[in-house]
């Protein structure tokens, strides 16, 4: 058993018990979402004692050196003193407006109160005052290099979803929140302006692709850009008119959709998007950006790699949902 003192409160952590479970069981409020080490929402900081190395895997070097680690992965073997006050990592913000843009998707406009340097396509964590936190990809392109300006996220409204239900209910506008991040490597860099780009995503995995495409065009990318959006049925597609208009303005942009169920037409293919793209030899000689369902991302990433695309040219962020309440 390890004895952990969290912001002055003593918490006993049993052998094999995750620190996050011990803290929440003792009534300590810790922002968390996926509880699987993917979203990095449950960052805590060791103020005395060594942070568990296994709980620092995947963190930026700067965070590791400061003693930050993920409470959901940590199984402390030694006594620790920690803090969950992530004020130095968070930026205060306000929810400006929420608009429905799909059958089950809302667009949320967030106004940071100070600089929030980021790249379009990265993800951030949105934290309510009560500690409820969820990670979302950034669908907007920064208006300036220092990150000043509004942010846009796309939120899928799920049955029983605490954050998505609150955001879509029409009462969130004007509410103060905290932003933490950004993180993720799914963003455009102007390495080769003529290189073909494949952007493939399912569900709200379209959000970062929408930002990456506009960022690439703003940087002067001249190579072909294929955007593929996958959904279970045709009702799952959104931003269709906006993407069609973008492809008309930029001839190198091709926008296509793929539905898992239902009938197809000239624009909508039917079947699994990952299998469809691999069968047609997508992304050969180019770069790929993959977002959305973890199974889809893992399958397509593996398939593209086996087809000869180097891992350095595959940028992927899978979406990991929070466990259901209870």
N, C-alpha and C positions, 0 to 999 in steps of 0.2 A: 504494500500500500504506500502511496505517495501522499504527502501533505502539501496541498497547494493553497497559497494565500492569494486570493483574487481581490484586488482593491480593498484590502483590509479584512476580507471575510475568509475564514478558514474552511476549506473544502477537502474532504478525504476522497481520494481517487483509488478505487480498488484495482488490484492487479487484473489487467486485461480490459479494464473499463476505459472508454474514450473520455477524454477531458470534457468535451462538449456535453456529453450526457451527465457527467458528474456536476458540472456547473449549473446546467438548467434544472437538474434534479434538486439542487440546493437553493433554487430560486434566483440564481444569477442570470440576468438578462444578457444574452450574447446574440448579436445578429447572426443569422445562419439561413441557408437555403437548401442546397443540394445534399449536405451532410456526407459528401463523398470526396471532398478535396478538389472539386473542379471549379467551383464558383469563387473560392477564396474570400467568401463573405465573413467567415468566422475567425478572422485574424485576431490573435491576441499577442501580447508582447511580454517576454520574460524580462523582468526588472532585477531579478536575483536568481542565480542558478542558470544552467545551460538549457537552451531550448531544445526539445527533442528533434534530432536531425531528420528522422523519418517524416516528421510533420512539416518540414521546410522544403520538401521536394517540389519543384515547379515554381517556387517563389523567385522573384527578382533578387539579384545579389544584394542590392541595397537593403531590402527588407530583411534578408537573412542576417546580414551584418548587424542590424539594429535589434535583433532578437525576436523578430516576429515569426510566428508559426501558426499552423491551422489547428484549431481546437478539435475539429471533427476527426482528425487523423492522429492526434497525440494520445499516447498511452504513457504518461510520465512514470519513470522508474525511480526518480529522485525528487526530493522536495523542491518546490519552486515558489517564487513570488511572481505574479503576473498582473497585467492590467488589461481590461477590455476597452479602455478609453482610446478609441482610434481617431481622436480629434485631429491629430497631425496628418492623418491620411485622408480625411474627409473634407469635402467642400460643401458649404451650405447652399441650398438652392430652393427654388419655388416652382411648383407645377403651374404652368401658365394656362394650358388648355388641353382638353382631351376630345378627340374626334373619332367617330367610327369610320373606318375605311374598308371594312370587310365584314362578312357575316359574323365572324368571331374574332375580329382584330380591331384594336383601337390604336390611334396614333397619339402619343403623349409628347407634348412640348414642355421642356424643362429649362428654366433659366438659372444658371449658376450665378452665385453672388460674387465670385471672383474667378480668376483664371482657372481653367480646367483643360490643360494641354492634352490633346488626344488626336487620333487619326480616325477618319471615317471607316467604320467596320470593326473597330475595337469594341470591347464591351466594358460596362461599368456596373456597379451595384447601386441600386436605389434603396435607401433606408428611410423608413418612416420614423416618426418620433417614438413610437412604441417598440421600436427595435425590429419590426418586420422588414425583411430585406430580400430582394430578388435581383439577380443579374440580368441585364438586357444589353443587346447589341446597339451600337450607336448608328442610326440610319442617316444622320446628317453629316455634311461635310463642314469642317471648321471654317468659320468666316475669316479667321486670322490665325497666324502661327502660334499666338499665345493662348489660343483656346477660348477667347472671349466670344460670347454669342450663345444663342439658344441651341439646345440639344434636342434631337428627335429620337424617340424609341417606338418600336411597334410591339404591342403586347397582345398575345393571344388570350382571349377570355375563356377560362376553363371553369367547368362546373365545380363549385366549392372553392375556387381559387381565392385566397384571402387578399392578395395584392391585386390580381387582375379584376376581381369582383369589385373591389373598392375603386379602382381607377375607372372602370366602365360605368359605375353607378351615377356619375355626374356630380359628385360632391368633392372631388379631389382638387379641382381648380383653386389656386390660391394657397394651397397647403404647403407649409415648409417641410423640406426633406433634406437628406444628406446624400451626397454622391461620393462613392469611393472607387478608385481606379485611376486611369483605365488599365485594361489588361488585354491580352490576346495578340496574336500575330497575323490576324486576317485583315490586312490593310495593304493598299497599293504603294509601291515604291517605283519611281521612274527609272528602273534599271535598264530596260530595253524598250524603247517606245514603239518598236515595230513588232514585238513579240505577241503571238496570239494569246488571248486570255479566255479561260473557261471559268464562268461563275455559276455554281450550281448550289441550290438550297431548297429545303423543304419548309413549308409552313412559314413562320416569321423569320426563318433563316434567310428570307429575301431581304430583310432590313439591312444587314451589313453589305450585301451585294449591291443594293441600291446606292449606298454611299460609296463603295469602292468604284463602281462604274463612273459616277460623276467625278470622283477624285481623279481617276485615270484620264478622263476627257479633259479636265481642267489642267492636268499636267502635260497635255499635248500628245497623249497616246494615239498612235496612228494604226496600230495593228488591229486585227479583227477581235471583237469582244462578243462572246456568246454568253447570254444570260438564260439559264434554265431554272424554272420554278416548278417544284413538285408539290402536289397536294393529293389528298385521298380522293376527293371529288372536285368537280368544277367549282363548287361553292367555296373552296378553300383558296382560290386565287384572289389577289387584290393588287392594287396599283397597276392594273392592266392598261388603263388609258394613259397613265403617266409613262409607262415603259414603252408603249407603242409610239407615243409622241417623241420620246427620247430617241428611239431607233430611226424615226423619220428625220430628226435634226442631225443625227450622227450616223451616216450610212454604214460605218464599220461595226455598229452595234446590231446584233441579232437577238431578238427576244422570243423565247419559246416556252411552252408549258407542257407538263406531263402529269396526267391524272392516273392514280392507281386504279380507279374504278370509273365506269361510264364510257360513253362513246367518244371517239376522237374526231377531229376535223383538221383543216389545214394547219392550224396553230397548236392544237392540243393532241399530243400523243398519249397512248394508253399503255400502262405497265409501270414497272419499277424504274424510277429515274436512274438509279445507279447502273442497273443492267442495261438500260437503253443507251446511256452514254458510253459505257465500255464497249458495247457491241458496234458502235459506229466510230470507235477509235478517237474519241474526243481528247483534246488537250495535247496531241502529239506535237512536240517541239515548243510547247508554250508553258504557261503557268496556270495553275488551278487554284481557285478559292472555293472552299466547301463549307457550308454552314447548315445547321438544322438538326434533325433527328440523329442521335448518336450512332444508331445502327447504319443509317444511310451514309453518314460521314465516314465511318470506319470502313465500310464496304467499298465505297468509291475511292477512298484514299489508297487502300490496299490494291485495288484493281489498277489504278493509274500507275502506281509504283511498279507493279509486276509487268505492266505494259511498257515500261521504260522511262517513265517520268521521274526524275530525281526528287528525293524528298525535299530538297531545298526549294523546289518549285511548286510544292503542294502546301498551301496555307489552309489550315482547317481549325475551326472552332465548333465543337459539338454543343448542342443545347441540352443541359441536364435539368430536368424539372425538379422542383421541390417535392419531398414526400407528402402525401396527403395528410391532412390533420388527423392526429391520433394514431 
